[in-house]
């Protein structure tokens, strides 16, 4: 495994691992690794990479202070969309009167039925395509 460190480029090449995009880690600090070629960085290579990256970033931080730019907020005018109202029909519910029935209790003897499973054969239907004449 070779490791290249520099301000412009920091790549780890593993057997078959392609070079990592140079500045992607600066832009996205939460990014753990970039996977361009479909190869994954192994944990060891990643750790090495991370440590080197951190040292490099620290060096860079010492060198220059970043100026904070104030961003002006632009007010956006929102266009109001007219929504069409759909009319709902109201359904009237009829109230039913319930009659009370007296129930007799019957004792039922349960019979166990054995279910036979029938295998269904699926028939494939062939669809005939009709050609249209122009």
ZIJO-V617081 format. One record per run of one state. SS is the DSSP state (~ for helix, > for strand, _ for the rest). FROM is the first residue (numbers start at 1). TO is the last residue. If there is no record, write none. Layout:
# ZIJO-V617081
SS & FROM & TO
SS & FROM & TO
This chain:
# ZIJO-V617081
_ & 1 & 1
> & 2 & 5
_ & 6 & 9
> & 10 & 13
_ & 14 & 23
~ & 24 & 27
_ & 28 & 42
~ & 43 & 63
_ & 64 & 134
